[in-house]
Protein backbone atom coordinates (compact mmCIF):
# COMPACT_ATOMS: atom_id res chain seq x y z
CA UNK A 1 0.00 0.00 0.00
CA UNK A 2 1.27 3.45 -0.94
CA UNK A 3 2.45 5.60 1.99
CA UNK A 4 3.05 9.31 2.52
CA UNK A 5 6.74 8.53 3.05
CA UNK A 6 6.96 7.06 -0.46
CA UNK A 7 5.19 10.07 -1.95
CA UNK A 8 7.42 12.46 0.02
CA UNK A 9 10.52 10.71 -1.29
CA UNK A 10 9.32 11.25 -4.85
CA UNK A 11 8.56 14.90 -4.11
CA UNK A 12 12.12 15.39 -2.93
CA UNK A 13 13.35 14.52 -6.43
CA UNK A 14 11.49 17.43 -8.06
CA UNK A 15 13.52 20.64 -8.24
CA UNK A 16 11.95 24.09 -8.27
CA UNK A 17 12.82 25.93 -11.51
CA UNK A 18 15.35 28.72 -11.03
CA UNK A 19 16.63 27.62 -7.62
CA UNK A 20 17.86 24.03 -7.95
CA UNK A 21 16.36 22.94 -4.63
CA UNK A 22 13.58 20.43 -4.24
CA UNK A 23 10.06 21.38 -3.25
CA UNK A 24 10.67 19.41 -0.05
CA UNK A 25 13.85 21.29 0.91
CA UNK A 26 12.09 24.59 0.22
CA UNK A 27 9.42 23.32 2.62
CA UNK A 28 6.62 23.90 0.12
CA UNK A 29 4.72 20.68 0.85
CA UNK A 30 1.70 21.58 2.98
CA UNK A 31 -0.23 18.31 2.93
CA UNK A 32 -0.48 14.91 1.22
CA UNK A 33 -3.75 12.99 0.98
CA UNK A 34 -3.91 9.38 -0.22
CA UNK A 35 -7.19 7.56 -0.77
CA UNK A 36 -8.59 5.02 -3.26
CA UNK A 37 -5.52 5.04 -5.55
CA UNK A 38 -5.67 8.84 -5.64
CA UNK A 39 -2.98 11.21 -4.42
CA UNK A 40 -3.58 14.88 -3.71
CA UNK A 41 -0.62 17.13 -2.93
CA UNK A 42 -0.99 20.67 -1.59
CA UNK A 43 1.99 22.97 -2.18
CA UNK A 44 2.74 26.48 -0.93
CA UNK A 45 3.34 28.94 -3.75
CA UNK A 46 5.50 31.86 -2.45
CA UNK A 47 8.00 33.03 -5.04
CA UNK A 48 6.77 30.58 -7.70
CA UNK A 49 5.27 32.14 -10.83
CA UNK A 50 2.46 30.66 -12.90
CA UNK A 51 4.78 29.09 -15.49
CA UNK A 52 6.89 27.45 -12.78
CA UNK A 53 3.74 26.21 -11.02
CA UNK A 54 2.50 24.61 -14.22
CA UNK A 55 5.90 22.96 -14.79
CA UNK A 56 5.92 21.58 -11.24
CA UNK A 57 2.38 20.25 -11.65
CA UNK A 58 3.25 18.37 -14.84
CA UNK A 59 6.50 17.07 -13.39
CA UNK A 60 4.79 15.79 -10.24
CA UNK A 61 1.95 14.21 -12.18
CA UNK A 62 4.44 12.34 -14.34
CA UNK A 63 6.62 11.35 -11.37
CA UNK A 64 3.80 10.22 -9.09
CA UNK A 65 1.72 8.80 -11.91
CA UNK A 66 4.52 6.37 -12.72
CA UNK A 67 4.24 4.83 -9.25
CA UNK A 68 2.19 1.70 -8.73
CA UNK A 69 -1.10 1.94 -6.82
CA UNK A 70 -1.80 5.43 -8.19
CA UNK A 71 -4.45 6.16 -10.80
CA UNK A 72 -5.10 9.87 -10.22
CA UNK A 73 -2.78 12.71 -9.16
CA UNK A 74 -3.98 16.19 -8.20
CA UNK A 75 -1.58 19.04 -7.44
CA UNK A 76 -2.96 22.17 -5.79
CA UNK A 77 -1.08 25.37 -4.91
CA UNK A 78 -2.16 27.34 -1.84
CA UNK A 79 -1.31 30.87 -0.79
CA UNK A 80 1.46 31.29 1.77
CA UNK A 81 4.03 33.89 2.73
CA UNK A 82 7.76 33.08 2.63
CA UNK A 83 8.09 33.38 6.42
CA UNK A 84 5.32 30.80 6.78
CA UNK A 85 7.35 28.14 4.95
CA UNK A 86 10.84 29.08 6.11
CA UNK A 87 12.24 26.70 8.69
CA UNK A 88 15.67 27.92 9.79
CA UNK A 89 17.21 26.26 12.81
CA UNK A 90 20.03 28.71 13.60
CA UNK A 91 21.10 32.15 12.43
CA UNK A 92 24.74 33.19 12.77
CA UNK A 93 25.67 36.86 12.32
CA UNK A 94 29.24 37.63 11.28
CA UNK A 95 30.20 41.08 12.53
CA UNK A 96 32.98 43.49 13.35
CA UNK A 97 32.94 47.15 14.26
CA UNK A 98 35.66 47.75 11.66
CA UNK A 99 35.47 47.67 7.88
CA UNK A 100 38.03 45.85 5.77
CA UNK A 101 38.73 43.04 8.24
CA UNK A 102 37.24 40.32 6.07
CA UNK A 103 33.71 39.78 7.39
CA UNK A 104 32.41 38.70 3.99
CA UNK A 105 35.35 36.34 3.57
CA UNK A 106 34.73 34.78 6.99
CA UNK A 107 30.97 34.59 6.36
CA UNK A 108 31.62 32.73 3.10
CA UNK A 109 34.20 30.38 4.66
CA UNK A 110 31.85 29.70 7.58
CA UNK A 111 29.06 28.73 5.18
CA UNK A 112 31.44 26.55 3.15
CA UNK A 113 32.74 24.81 6.28
CA UNK A 114 29.22 24.04 7.51
CA UNK A 115 28.17 22.85 4.05
CA UNK A 116 31.13 20.47 3.95
CA UNK A 117 29.99 19.10 7.32
CA UNK A 118 26.72 18.14 5.64
CA UNK A 119 24.44 20.97 6.80
CA UNK A 120 21.95 22.91 4.68
CA UNK A 121 23.27 26.48 4.63
CA UNK A 122 22.27 29.90 3.33
CA UNK A 123 23.92 33.32 3.28
CA UNK A 124 22.01 36.57 3.74
CA UNK A 125 24.26 39.40 2.54
CA UNK A 126 23.21 42.29 4.77
CA UNK A 127 26.07 44.49 3.55
CA UNK A 128 23.73 46.30 1.16
CA UNK A 129 26.12 49.06 0.06
CA UNK A 130 29.27 46.92 -0.14
CA UNK A 131 28.29 43.38 -1.13
CA UNK A 132 31.12 41.10 -2.21
CA UNK A 133 29.85 37.57 -1.54
CA UNK A 134 28.29 37.05 -5.01
CA UNK A 135 31.69 37.81 -6.56
CA UNK A 136 33.49 35.33 -4.31
CA UNK A 137 30.93 32.60 -5.02
CA UNK A 138 30.94 33.31 -8.76
CA UNK A 139 27.20 34.09 -8.83
CA UNK A 140 25.88 36.55 -11.41
CA UNK A 141 22.35 35.38 -12.23
CA UNK A 142 19.40 37.34 -10.92
CA UNK A 143 17.10 35.71 -8.36
CA UNK A 144 13.85 34.21 -9.63
CA UNK A 145 10.53 34.83 -7.94
CA UNK A 146 7.09 36.38 -8.18
CA UNK A 147 4.98 38.99 -6.44
CA UNK A 148 4.64 36.62 -3.49
CA UNK A 149 8.33 36.11 -2.77
CA UNK A 150 11.93 35.82 -3.96
CA UNK A 151 13.79 32.58 -4.56
CA UNK A 152 17.45 32.59 -3.46
CA UNK A 153 20.26 31.84 -5.87
CA UNK A 154 22.17 28.63 -5.18
CA UNK A 155 25.97 28.33 -5.41
CA UNK A 156 27.85 25.48 -7.06
CA UNK A 157 28.14 23.56 -3.79
CA UNK A 158 24.49 24.12 -2.87
CA UNK A 159 24.66 27.18 -0.59
CA UNK A 160 21.60 29.42 -0.85
CA UNK A 161 22.42 33.11 -1.15
CA UNK A 162 20.66 36.45 -1.41
CA UNK A 163 22.50 39.71 -2.01
CA UNK A 164 21.40 43.13 -3.19
CA UNK A 165 24.16 43.05 -5.80
CA UNK A 166 22.19 40.38 -7.67
CA UNK A 167 19.30 42.83 -8.07
CA UNK A 168 21.38 45.59 -9.67
CA UNK A 169 21.63 46.08 -13.45
CA UNK A 170 25.41 46.24 -13.18
CA UNK A 171 27.39 44.79 -10.26
CA UNK A 172 29.46 48.00 -10.16
CA UNK A 173 26.39 50.20 -9.56
CA UNK A 174 26.50 52.10 -6.28
CA UNK A 175 23.70 51.84 -3.74
CA UNK A 176 23.43 55.36 -2.33
CA UNK A 177 20.84 54.92 0.39
CA UNK A 178 20.20 56.25 3.85
CA UNK A 179 19.87 53.99 6.87
CA UNK A 180 16.08 53.43 6.81
CA UNK A 181 16.14 52.12 3.23
CA UNK A 182 19.05 49.81 4.00
CA UNK A 183 17.24 48.49 7.05
CA UNK A 184 14.09 47.88 4.99
CA UNK A 185 16.07 45.92 2.38
CA UNK A 186 17.57 43.69 5.08
CA UNK A 187 14.11 43.09 6.55
CA UNK A 188 12.79 42.14 3.10
CA UNK A 189 15.63 39.66 2.60
CA UNK A 190 14.51 38.03 5.84
CA UNK A 191 10.75 38.14 5.35
CA UNK A 192 10.31 37.84 1.58
CA UNK A 193 12.97 35.31 0.53
CA UNK A 194 11.91 31.66 0.36
CA UNK A 195 14.80 30.11 2.29
CA UNK A 196 12.94 26.86 3.00
CA UNK A 197 14.60 24.35 5.34
CA UNK A 198 18.05 25.41 6.53
CA UNK A 199 20.26 24.28 9.37
CA UNK A 200 22.19 27.55 9.33
CA UNK A 201 21.63 30.99 7.84
CA UNK A 202 24.83 33.05 7.86
CA UNK A 203 24.27 36.82 7.93
CA UNK A 204 27.12 38.99 6.67
CA UNK A 205 26.81 42.31 8.50
CA UNK A 206 28.20 45.66 7.35
CA UNK A 207 30.78 47.35 9.60
CA UNK A 208 29.80 49.41 12.59
CA UNK A 209 27.10 49.24 15.22
CA UNK A 210 24.49 51.50 13.62
CA UNK A 211 21.27 50.96 11.64
CA UNK A 212 22.02 47.81 9.62
CA UNK A 213 23.54 45.66 12.40
CA UNK A 214 20.86 46.91 14.79
CA UNK A 215 18.13 45.90 12.32
CA UNK A 216 19.55 42.39 12.07
CA UNK A 217 19.86 42.03 15.83
CA UNK A 218 16.32 43.28 16.47
CA UNK A 219 14.47 41.77 13.48
CA UNK A 220 16.12 38.40 12.94
CA UNK A 221 16.17 35.74 15.69
CA UNK A 222 19.96 35.66 15.73
CA UNK A 223 21.16 32.67 17.71
CA UNK A 224 24.88 33.44 17.72
CA UNK A 225 27.57 35.88 16.59
CA UNK A 226 31.03 35.36 15.13
CA UNK A 227 33.39 38.29 15.71
CA UNK A 228 36.05 39.03 13.07
CA UNK A 229 39.23 40.91 13.93
CA UNK A 230 42.76 41.54 12.66
CA UNK A 231 46.01 41.91 14.63
CA UNK A 232 46.24 45.73 14.71
CA UNK A 233 45.60 47.50 18.02
CA UNK A 234 43.38 50.07 16.29
CA UNK A 235 41.21 47.33 14.81
CA UNK A 236 40.90 45.52 18.10
CA UNK A 237 39.78 48.69 19.85
CA UNK A 238 36.96 49.15 17.33
CA UNK A 239 36.07 45.45 17.20
CA UNK A 240 35.50 45.51 20.95
CA UNK A 241 32.60 47.86 20.22
CA UNK A 242 30.97 45.08 18.19
CA UNK A 243 31.55 42.69 21.09
CA UNK A 244 29.89 45.19 23.42
CA UNK A 245 26.92 45.54 21.05
CA UNK A 246 26.39 41.77 20.82
CA UNK A 247 26.42 41.51 24.60
CA UNK A 248 24.04 44.44 25.05
CA UNK A 249 21.67 42.85 22.54
CA UNK A 250 21.91 39.59 24.51
CA UNK A 251 23.29 37.65 21.53
CA UNK A 252 25.74 34.86 22.43
CA UNK A 253 29.18 35.14 20.87
CA UNK A 254 30.09 31.79 19.32
CA UNK A 255 33.72 32.66 18.79
CA UNK A 256 36.35 34.96 17.35
CA UNK A 257 38.23 34.60 14.07
CA UNK A 258 41.38 36.64 13.48
CA UNK A 259 41.92 37.34 9.79
CA UNK A 260 45.22 38.34 8.15
CA UNK A 261 47.08 36.96 11.16
CA UNK A 262 50.28 36.30 9.24
CA UNK A 263 51.84 35.60 5.87
CA UNK A 264 53.45 32.20 5.44
CA UNK A 265 56.48 32.16 3.15
CA UNK A 266 57.06 28.52 2.12
CA UNK A 267 60.49 29.22 0.62
CA UNK A 268 61.87 29.99 4.07
CA UNK A 269 59.29 28.08 6.12
CA UNK A 270 58.46 31.14 8.18
CA UNK A 271 55.36 33.04 9.30
CA UNK A 272 55.67 36.82 8.96
CA UNK A 273 53.33 38.89 11.14
CA UNK A 274 52.84 41.77 8.74
CA UNK A 275 50.34 43.62 10.93
CA UNK A 276 52.03 42.86 14.22
CA UNK A 277 51.67 40.17 16.82
CA UNK A 278 48.45 38.23 16.62
CA UNK A 279 45.90 39.21 19.26
CA UNK A 280 43.21 36.65 18.56
CA UNK A 281 43.48 35.01 21.97
CA UNK A 282 43.20 38.34 23.77
CA UNK A 283 40.16 39.30 21.69
CA UNK A 284 38.56 35.91 22.37
CA UNK A 285 39.10 36.40 26.11
CA UNK A 286 37.53 39.85 25.90
CA UNK A 287 34.55 38.36 24.05
CA UNK A 288 34.27 35.47 26.50
CA UNK A 289 34.31 33.05 23.59
CA UNK A 290 36.73 30.58 21.97
CA UNK A 291 39.22 31.51 19.27
CA UNK A 292 37.91 29.67 16.21
CA UNK A 293 40.79 30.38 13.90
CA UNK A 294 43.71 32.50 12.77
CA UNK A 295 43.49 32.92 9.02
CA UNK A 296 46.64 33.94 7.13
CA UNK A 297 47.07 36.28 4.21
CA UNK A 298 46.83 33.63 1.51
CA UNK A 299 47.48 34.56 -2.15
CA UNK A 300 45.70 31.35 -3.21
CA UNK A 301 42.56 32.37 -1.31
CA UNK A 302 42.71 35.84 -2.86
CA UNK A 303 43.00 34.31 -6.33
CA UNK A 304 40.02 32.00 -5.78
CA UNK A 305 37.91 34.88 -4.46
CA UNK A 306 38.71 36.99 -7.53
CA UNK A 307 37.83 34.06 -9.79
CA UNK A 308 34.57 33.34 -7.97
CA UNK A 309 35.84 29.95 -6.83
CA UNK A 310 36.13 30.37 -3.06
CA UNK A 311 34.22 27.10 -2.59
CA UNK A 312 37.30 25.28 -3.87
CA UNK A 313 39.51 26.68 -1.12
CA UNK A 314 41.30 24.44 1.31
CA UNK A 315 44.22 24.96 3.68
CA UNK A 316 45.46 23.85 7.08
CA UNK A 317 44.20 27.09 8.65
CA UNK A 318 40.75 26.67 7.09
CA UNK A 319 40.54 23.03 8.19
CA UNK A 320 41.40 24.05 11.76
CA UNK A 321 38.76 26.79 11.66
CA UNK A 322 36.20 24.34 10.27
CA UNK A 323 36.93 21.79 12.99
CA UNK A 324 36.79 24.43 15.74
CA UNK A 325 33.47 25.70 14.40
CA UNK A 326 32.08 22.18 14.33
CA UNK A 327 33.22 21.57 17.90
CA UNK A 328 31.53 24.64 19.38
CA UNK A 329 28.27 24.39 17.44
CA UNK A 330 25.56 21.86 18.01
CA UNK A 331 21.88 21.74 17.16
CA UNK A 332 19.99 20.29 20.13
CA UNK A 333 16.27 19.61 19.97
CA UNK A 334 14.54 22.89 19.32
CA UNK A 335 17.15 23.95 16.81
CA UNK A 336 19.03 26.64 18.70
CA UNK A 337 22.76 26.98 18.87
CA UNK A 338 24.43 25.70 21.96
CA UNK A 339 28.00 26.81 22.67
CA UNK A 340 29.87 23.92 24.27
C-alpha positions as CSV (number, residue, x, y, z in Angstrom):
1,X,0.0,0.0,0.0
2,X,1.3,3.4,-0.9
3,X,2.4,5.6,2.0
4,X,3.0,9.3,2.5
5,X,6.7,8.5,3.0
6,X,7.0,7.1,-0.5
7,X,5.2,10.1,-1.9
8,X,7.4,12.5,0.0
9,X,10.5,10.7,-1.3
10,X,9.3,11.3,-4.8
11,X,8.6,14.9,-4.1
12,X,12.1,15.4,-2.9
13,X,13.3,14.5,-6.4
14,X,11.5,17.4,-8.1
15,X,13.5,20.6,-8.2
16,X,11.9,24.1,-8.3
17,X,12.8,25.9,-11.5
18,X,15.3,28.7,-11.0
19,X,16.6,27.6,-7.6
20,X,17.9,24.0,-7.9
21,X,16.4,22.9,-4.6
22,X,13.6,20.4,-4.2
23,X,10.1,21.4,-3.3
24,X,10.7,19.4,0.0
25,X,13.8,21.3,0.9
26,X,12.1,24.6,0.2
27,X,9.4,23.3,2.6
28,X,6.6,23.9,0.1
29,X,4.7,20.7,0.9
30,X,1.7,21.6,3.0
31,X,-0.2,18.3,2.9
32,X,-0.5,14.9,1.2
33,X,-3.7,13.0,1.0
34,X,-3.9,9.4,-0.2
35,X,-7.2,7.6,-0.8
36,X,-8.6,5.0,-3.3
37,X,-5.5,5.0,-5.5
38,X,-5.7,8.8,-5.6
39,X,-3.0,11.2,-4.4
40,X,-3.6,14.9,-3.7
41,X,-0.6,17.1,-2.9
42,X,-1.0,20.7,-1.6
43,X,2.0,23.0,-2.2
44,X,2.7,26.5,-0.9
45,X,3.3,28.9,-3.7
46,X,5.5,31.9,-2.5
47,X,8.0,33.0,-5.0
48,X,6.8,30.6,-7.7
49,X,5.3,32.1,-10.8
50,X,2.5,30.7,-12.9
51,X,4.8,29.1,-15.5
52,X,6.9,27.5,-12.8
53,X,3.7,26.2,-11.0
54,X,2.5,24.6,-14.2
55,X,5.9,23.0,-14.8
56,X,5.9,21.6,-11.2
57,X,2.4,20.3,-11.6
58,X,3.3,18.4,-14.8
59,X,6.5,17.1,-13.4
60,X,4.8,15.8,-10.2
61,X,2.0,14.2,-12.2
62,X,4.4,12.3,-14.3
63,X,6.6,11.4,-11.4
64,X,3.8,10.2,-9.1
65,X,1.7,8.8,-11.9
66,X,4.5,6.4,-12.7
67,X,4.2,4.8,-9.2
68,X,2.2,1.7,-8.7
69,X,-1.1,1.9,-6.8
70,X,-1.8,5.4,-8.2
71,X,-4.5,6.2,-10.8
72,X,-5.1,9.9,-10.2
73,X,-2.8,12.7,-9.2
74,X,-4.0,16.2,-8.2
75,X,-1.6,19.0,-7.4
76,X,-3.0,22.2,-5.8
77,X,-1.1,25.4,-4.9
78,X,-2.2,27.3,-1.8
79,X,-1.3,30.9,-0.8
80,X,1.5,31.3,1.8
81,X,4.0,33.9,2.7
82,X,7.8,33.1,2.6
83,X,8.1,33.4,6.4
84,X,5.3,30.8,6.8
85,X,7.3,28.1,5.0
86,X,10.8,29.1,6.1
87,X,12.2,26.7,8.7
88,X,15.7,27.9,9.8
89,X,17.2,26.3,12.8
90,X,20.0,28.7,13.6
91,X,21.1,32.2,12.4
92,X,24.7,33.2,12.8
93,X,25.7,36.9,12.3
94,X,29.2,37.6,11.3
95,X,30.2,41.1,12.5
96,X,33.0,43.5,13.4
97,X,32.9,47.1,14.3
98,X,35.7,47.8,11.7
99,X,35.5,47.7,7.9
100,X,38.0,45.9,5.8
101,X,38.7,43.0,8.2
102,X,37.2,40.3,6.1
103,X,33.7,39.8,7.4
104,X,32.4,38.7,4.0
105,X,35.4,36.3,3.6
106,X,34.7,34.8,7.0
107,X,31.0,34.6,6.4
108,X,31.6,32.7,3.1
109,X,34.2,30.4,4.7
110,X,31.9,29.7,7.6
111,X,29.1,28.7,5.2
112,X,31.4,26.6,3.2
113,X,32.7,24.8,6.3
114,X,29.2,24.0,7.5
115,X,28.2,22.9,4.0
116,X,31.1,20.5,4.0
117,X,30.0,19.1,7.3
118,X,26.7,18.1,5.6
119,X,24.4,21.0,6.8
120,X,22.0,22.9,4.7
121,X,23.3,26.5,4.6
122,X,22.3,29.9,3.3
123,X,23.9,33.3,3.3
124,X,22.0,36.6,3.7
125,X,24.3,39.4,2.5
126,X,23.2,42.3,4.8
127,X,26.1,44.5,3.6
128,X,23.7,46.3,1.2
129,X,26.1,49.1,0.1
130,X,29.3,46.9,-0.1
131,X,28.3,43.4,-1.1
132,X,31.1,41.1,-2.2
133,X,29.9,37.6,-1.5
134,X,28.3,37.0,-5.0
135,X,31.7,37.8,-6.6
136,X,33.5,35.3,-4.3
137,X,30.9,32.6,-5.0
138,X,30.9,33.3,-8.8
139,X,27.2,34.1,-8.8
140,X,25.9,36.5,-11.4
141,X,22.3,35.4,-12.2
142,X,19.4,37.3,-10.9
143,X,17.1,35.7,-8.4
144,X,13.9,34.2,-9.6
145,X,10.5,34.8,-7.9
146,X,7.1,36.4,-8.2
147,X,5.0,39.0,-6.4
148,X,4.6,36.6,-3.5
149,X,8.3,36.1,-2.8
150,X,11.9,35.8,-4.0
151,X,13.8,32.6,-4.6
152,X,17.4,32.6,-3.5
153,X,20.3,31.8,-5.9
154,X,22.2,28.6,-5.2
155,X,26.0,28.3,-5.4
156,X,27.9,25.5,-7.1
157,X,28.1,23.6,-3.8
158,X,24.5,24.1,-2.9
159,X,24.7,27.2,-0.6
160,X,21.6,29.4,-0.9
161,X,22.4,33.1,-1.2
162,X,20.7,36.4,-1.4
163,X,22.5,39.7,-2.0
164,X,21.4,43.1,-3.2
165,X,24.2,43.1,-5.8
166,X,22.2,40.4,-7.7
167,X,19.3,42.8,-8.1
168,X,21.4,45.6,-9.7
169,X,21.6,46.1,-13.5
170,X,25.4,46.2,-13.2
171,X,27.4,44.8,-10.3
172,X,29.5,48.0,-10.2
173,X,26.4,50.2,-9.6
174,X,26.5,52.1,-6.3
175,X,23.7,51.8,-3.7
176,X,23.4,55.4,-2.3
177,X,20.8,54.9,0.4
178,X,20.2,56.3,3.9
179,X,19.9,54.0,6.9
180,X,16.1,53.4,6.8
181,X,16.1,52.1,3.2
182,X,19.0,49.8,4.0
183,X,17.2,48.5,7.1
184,X,14.1,47.9,5.0
185,X,16.1,45.9,2.4
186,X,17.6,43.7,5.1
187,X,14.1,43.1,6.6
188,X,12.8,42.1,3.1
189,X,15.6,39.7,2.6
190,X,14.5,38.0,5.8
191,X,10.7,38.1,5.4
192,X,10.3,37.8,1.6
193,X,13.0,35.3,0.5
194,X,11.9,31.7,0.4
195,X,14.8,30.1,2.3
196,X,12.9,26.9,3.0
197,X,14.6,24.4,5.3
198,X,18.1,25.4,6.5
199,X,20.3,24.3,9.4
200,X,22.2,27.5,9.3
201,X,21.6,31.0,7.8
202,X,24.8,33.0,7.9
203,X,24.3,36.8,7.9
204,X,27.1,39.0,6.7
205,X,26.8,42.3,8.5
206,X,28.2,45.7,7.3
207,X,30.8,47.3,9.6
208,X,29.8,49.4,12.6
209,X,27.1,49.2,15.2
210,X,24.5,51.5,13.6
211,X,21.3,51.0,11.6
212,X,22.0,47.8,9.6
213,X,23.5,45.7,12.4
214,X,20.9,46.9,14.8
215,X,18.1,45.9,12.3
216,X,19.6,42.4,12.1
217,X,19.9,42.0,15.8
218,X,16.3,43.3,16.5
219,X,14.5,41.8,13.5
220,X,16.1,38.4,12.9
221,X,16.2,35.7,15.7
222,X,20.0,35.7,15.7
223,X,21.2,32.7,17.7
224,X,24.9,33.4,17.7
225,X,27.6,35.9,16.6
226,X,31.0,35.4,15.1
227,X,33.4,38.3,15.7
228,X,36.0,39.0,13.1
229,X,39.2,40.9,13.9
230,X,42.8,41.5,12.7
231,X,46.0,41.9,14.6
232,X,46.2,45.7,14.7
233,X,45.6,47.5,18.0
234,X,43.4,50.1,16.3
235,X,41.2,47.3,14.8
236,X,40.9,45.5,18.1
237,X,39.8,48.7,19.8
238,X,37.0,49.1,17.3
239,X,36.1,45.4,17.2
240,X,35.5,45.5,20.9
241,X,32.6,47.9,20.2
242,X,31.0,45.1,18.2
243,X,31.5,42.7,21.1
244,X,29.9,45.2,23.4
245,X,26.9,45.5,21.1
246,X,26.4,41.8,20.8
247,X,26.4,41.5,24.6
248,X,24.0,44.4,25.1
249,X,21.7,42.9,22.5
250,X,21.9,39.6,24.5
251,X,23.3,37.7,21.5
252,X,25.7,34.9,22.4
253,X,29.2,35.1,20.9
254,X,30.1,31.8,19.3
255,X,33.7,32.7,18.8
256,X,36.4,35.0,17.4
257,X,38.2,34.6,14.1
258,X,41.4,36.6,13.5
259,X,41.9,37.3,9.8
260,X,45.2,38.3,8.2
261,X,47.1,37.0,11.2
262,X,50.3,36.3,9.2
263,X,51.8,35.6,5.9
264,X,53.4,32.2,5.4
265,X,56.5,32.2,3.2
266,X,57.1,28.5,2.1
267,X,60.5,29.2,0.6
268,X,61.9,30.0,4.1
269,X,59.3,28.1,6.1
270,X,58.5,31.1,8.2
271,X,55.4,33.0,9.3
272,X,55.7,36.8,9.0
273,X,53.3,38.9,11.1
274,X,52.8,41.8,8.7
275,X,50.3,43.6,10.9
276,X,52.0,42.9,14.2
277,X,51.7,40.2,16.8
278,X,48.4,38.2,16.6
279,X,45.9,39.2,19.3
280,X,43.2,36.7,18.6
281,X,43.5,35.0,22.0
282,X,43.2,38.3,23.8
283,X,40.2,39.3,21.7
284,X,38.6,35.9,22.4
285,X,39.1,36.4,26.1
286,X,37.5,39.9,25.9
287,X,34.5,38.4,24.1
288,X,34.3,35.5,26.5
289,X,34.3,33.0,23.6
290,X,36.7,30.6,22.0
291,X,39.2,31.5,19.3
292,X,37.9,29.7,16.2
293,X,40.8,30.4,13.9
294,X,43.7,32.5,12.8
295,X,43.5,32.9,9.0
296,X,46.6,33.9,7.1
297,X,47.1,36.3,4.2
298,X,46.8,33.6,1.5
299,X,47.5,34.6,-2.2
300,X,45.7,31.3,-3.2
301,X,42.6,32.4,-1.3
302,X,42.7,35.8,-2.9
303,X,43.0,34.3,-6.3
304,X,40.0,32.0,-5.8
305,X,37.9,34.9,-4.5
306,X,38.7,37.0,-7.5
307,X,37.8,34.1,-9.8
308,X,34.6,33.3,-8.0
309,X,35.8,30.0,-6.8
310,X,36.1,30.4,-3.1
311,X,34.2,27.1,-2.6
312,X,37.3,25.3,-3.9
313,X,39.5,26.7,-1.1
314,X,41.3,24.4,1.3
315,X,44.2,25.0,3.7
316,X,45.5,23.8,7.1
317,X,44.2,27.1,8.7
318,X,40.7,26.7,7.1
319,X,40.5,23.0,8.2
320,X,41.4,24.1,11.8
321,X,38.8,26.8,11.7
322,X,36.2,24.3,10.3
323,X,36.9,21.8,13.0
324,X,36.8,24.4,15.7
325,X,33.5,25.7,14.4
326,X,32.1,22.2,14.3
327,X,33.2,21.6,17.9
328,X,31.5,24.6,19.4
329,X,28.3,24.4,17.4
330,X,25.6,21.9,18.0
331,X,21.9,21.7,17.2
332,X,20.0,20.3,20.1
333,X,16.3,19.6,20.0
334,X,14.5,22.9,19.3
335,X,17.2,23.9,16.8
336,X,19.0,26.6,18.7
337,X,22.8,27.0,18.9
338,X,24.4,25.7,22.0
339,X,28.0,26.8,22.7
340,X,29.9,23.9,24.3
